[in-house]
Amino acid sequence: MISVGIVGANGYTGFELMRLLACHPSAKVTLATSRSLAGQKVADTYPTLRGAYGDMVYSDVALEKLAQDCDVVFACLPHGQSADICGKLIDLGAKVIDLSADYRYDDLGLYEKTYKLTHPRPDLASEAVYGLPEYNRKAIAGARLIGNPGCYVTASVLAIKPLVDAGVINPKTVIVDAKSGVSGAGRKADVAYNANEVSESFKAYGVTTHRHTTEIEEKSGAVVTFTPHLLPVHRGILATIYCDLTATAKDVEKAYSRYDGEQFVHYLGNKLPEIKTVAGSNCCYIGTAIEEKTGRLIVVSCIDNLIKGASGQAIQNMNVMFGLDESAGLPKVGFHL
């Protein structure tokens, strides 16, 4: 049984890890840390976890204990804070999956420019493997540090990269118009995300400035105009992507055939997915349409931002790291209701 530690377990991604791992056949959460809630019962924060975790309490962050007692540690911390803690855990011999942005970039200068930070561990940043299993399985299997992709990035890159790699679109014409549920903002007290502000509304944010733009570009190979929007729903991302098509519909279908046999990425052809299709699952569904009058390809890509966009993908990476069935503990079917 794989012993799992979670740093920052009191947030939504930490909760989702605990919820999913409660049903994992080969892994068990043994340490859940939270500096702000240390000593308090996990079930007092998330009552739904009581059946699986009983009277487990959040512990303070003790890096030596995490490294000694856990086979793998998930870091669910804000960017900037995560890099140093993950680095210390690696130094202590732990395997780490980081859900922040700190170890995602190949180009460290691009990370530092995007996040306006000086990376404290450039040695590890160059070693870290980007945790998109559909593209990096071999490297993930041998890694000790994984940079888990961003949620908007996962939905976007899985849709864009096959097209760029196959040369069927002009990669300088890509527009990503993406919408996310409120859980994407995390578990925090902020008036902009309370029920009265979000309900019955819909807004764009981070226009021309959102940090996921550079990650999407680096990982997809496209030049991207990215505009995120806040949806008045709990979870889910729907990205509508526009790009100039340079080939045929059959070429598009062939490009997406790279996902044939994948357990969690499904190309639907001209059937367009919706959030209800994916919410509650670790799946990404992708559909396409061609606008004949403009020659543009329109791609719709949907994921659950907390699962395939964060904690589920992190578990998928853990499964690959430890040679397990990649789908272990991960839902392939969404809630629908």
HELIX and SHEET records of a PDB file:
HELIX    1   1 TYR A   12  LEU A   21  1                                  10    
HELIX    2   2 VAL A   42  THR A   45  1                                   4    
HELIX    3   3 PRO A   47  LEU A   49  5                                   3    
HELIX    4   4 ARG A   50  TYR A   53  1                                   4    
HELIX    5   5 LEU A   63  ASP A   69  1                                   7    
HELIX    6   6 GLN A   81  ASP A   91  1                                  11    
HELIX    7   7 LEU A  108  TYR A  115  1                                   8    
HELIX    8   8 PRO A  122  GLU A  127  1                                   6    
HELIX    9   9 PRO A  133  ALA A  141  1                                   9    
HELIX   10  10 CYS A  151  ALA A  166  1                                  16    
HELIX   11  11 VAL A  182  ALA A  185  5                                   4    
HELIX   12  12 VAL A  191  TYR A  193  5                                   3    
HELIX   13  13 ALA A  195  VAL A  198  1                                   4    
HELIX   14  14 HIS A  212  SER A  220  1                                   9    
HELIX   15  15 ALA A  249  TYR A  256  1                                   8    
HELIX   16  16 SER A  257  TYR A  259  5                                   3    
HELIX   17  17 ILE A  275  VAL A  278  1                                   4    
HELIX   18  18 ILE A  307  SER A  311  3                                   5    
HELIX   19  19 GLY A  312  MET A  321  1                                  10    
SHEET    1   A 6 ALA A  27  THR A  33  0                                        
SHEET    2   A 6 ILE A   2  VAL A   7  1                                        
SHEET    3   A 6 VAL A  72  ALA A  75  1                                        
SHEET    4   A 6 VAL A  96  ASP A  98  1                                        
SHEET    5   A 6 LEU A 145  GLY A 147  1                                        
SHEET    6   A 6 VAL A 129  TYR A 130  1                                        
SHEET    1   B 7 LYS A 203  ALA A 204  0                                        
SHEET    2   B 7 VAL A 224  LEU A 230 -1                                        
SHEET    3   B 7 VAL A 174  SER A 180  1                                        
SHEET    4   B 7 ILE A 237  ASP A 244 -1                                        
SHEET    5   B 7 ARG A 296  ILE A 303 -1                                        
SHEET    6   B 7 CYS A 284  GLU A 291 -1                                        
SHEET    7   B 7 VAL A 265  TYR A 267  1                                        
END                                                                             
